[in-house]
Amino acid sequence: MPECQKNLFDIPSDVTYLNCAYMGPLPNETVVAGQRGIQVKQHPWSMPTANFFPDVVRSKALFASIIGAKSDDISIAPSASYGIATAAKNLVVKKGQSIVLLDEQFPSNVYAWRRKARETGAEIKFAKRRDDYDWALSIVEFIDENTALVAVGHVHWTDGSVIDLAKVSRACKAVGAALVIDGTQSLGVMPFDVSLIQPDFVVTVVYKWLLGPYSYGYLYSAPKRQNGIPLEENWITRKGSDNFAGLVDYVDDYGPGAERYDQGERSNFALTPMAIASLELFEKWSVHAVADYLENLTDKAADAAITLGLSVAPKQARSPHMLGIRLNGQDPQAIAAKMAVAKVIISVRGTAVRIAPHVYNDEADIDRFFNVLEDCLRP
Ligand SMILES: Cc1ncc(COP(=O)(O)O)c(C=O)c1O
């Protein structure tokens, strides 16, 4: 996938969209799949009951291949917070133990742990951002025999600085602490393999980097975590649920693997085919190729920022797809608002403007960003 894929999207030529960390645009194919899915529901008399099953299986298989898992390890979750809540419900935390998170972590991966800490008498420790951006070192300094779990992302959502998960995982394994990963800001655009990192749970939504619909995502559970208690007890996750006539012959057994954690109405007839259409693109491109393509763009942006005297994270701390640029004391909100008028769309997180390109961006977008930024920075 060496070329820009803008032709697969409906992005006007005067818009420079560098804000995928906020919301990914839907590829045209995904929109068509969603429209077809809505039409299925428009005419339910021609909809076979079989529609409830094969698309879910395909959707799980596509996501599993992105993280090196098996389909049976995957459940459908409507949000990252749903997946995190499932993990929190099923991980044992004892009084006096600690839960390690990152400073300024996204709230969906904080509130569930605050509740867990309140309910169990555990303590939350927030690993600090260091000047050299070595998050793993900050995290590992907190890990000891008293650590119940670590719940972090692969990158910090505000600026894309990378967390060395292999190092964090080794430290967790050494003391028997669980590891929960929020992959929302990295899966699809950064290689990640569950067999290397060996996490207990991984959550992601698809509406950002996986270019899918809103309210649709996945939860990976390690095989040893697949006999837990789901957040909901829905009919379709039970063994034999494809026999609609027999649904009132209640059964205690769940379907295989992590199926028990699937959200209610997991077969959503519009969102499932949309997620499939988007993930099929990643299957075609490969995550490695996407990461390489984006790394070229963010490197170019980082070089240009440094030339302008602005500050960015050093190369070894940067992810391929996100770059926080600090503006030497200029108000990032005011700059982003001015840039939006010129249809250059970025976000502000903390004290940085954050650019977040995807496969529909090219070098011309990075040039345009800096031309407009220079104009906006002029007094
Ligand atoms: C790191 C991270 N996790 C999760 C989410 C979304 O969480 P939820 O699906 O609970 O709304 C976001 C949204 O910006 C995010 O940046």
The ligand as an SDF file (V2000), in Angstrom:
LIG
                    3D

 16 16  0  0  0  0  0  0  0  0999 V2000
   -7.7090    6.2130   24.2290 C   0  0  0  0  0  0  0  0  0  0  0  0
   -9.1800    6.2250   23.9930 C   0  0  0  0  0  0  0  0  0  0  0  0
   -9.9220    5.2010   24.4400 N   0  0  0  0  0  0  0  0  0  0  0  0
  -11.2440    5.1610   24.2480 C   0  0  0  0  0  0  0  0  0  0  0  0
  -11.8970    6.1860   23.5840 C   0  0  0  0  0  0  0  0  0  0  0  0
  -13.3740    6.0790   23.3770 C   0  0  0  0  0  0  0  0  0  0  0  0
  -13.9960    5.5540   24.5330 O   0  0  0  0  0  0  0  0  0  0  0  0
  -15.5010    5.0850   24.5420 P   0  0  0  0  0  0  0  0  0  0  0  0
  -15.6490    4.0670   23.4700 O   0  0  0  0  0  0  0  0  0  0  0  0
  -15.7190    4.5460   25.8990 O   0  0  0  0  0  0  0  0  0  0  0  0
  -16.3440    6.2910   24.2470 O   0  0  0  0  0  0  0  0  0  0  0  0
  -11.1640    7.2830   23.1090 C   0  0  0  0  0  0  0  0  0  0  0  0
  -11.8300    8.4020   22.4260 C   0  0  0  0  0  0  0  0  0  0  0  0
  -11.2570    9.4320   22.1540 O   0  0  0  0  0  0  0  0  0  0  0  0
   -9.7700    7.2900   23.3130 C   0  0  0  0  0  0  0  0  0  0  0  0
   -9.0030    8.2950   22.8620 O   0  0  0  0  0  0  0  0  0  0  0  0
  1  2  1  0
  2  3  1  0
  2 15  2  0
  3  4  2  0
  4  5  1  0
  5  6  1  0
  5 12  2  0
  6  7  1  0
  7  8  1  0
  8  9  2  0
  8 10  1  0
  8 11  1  0
 12 13  1  0
 12 15  1  0
 13 14  2  0
 15 16  1  0
M  END
$$$$
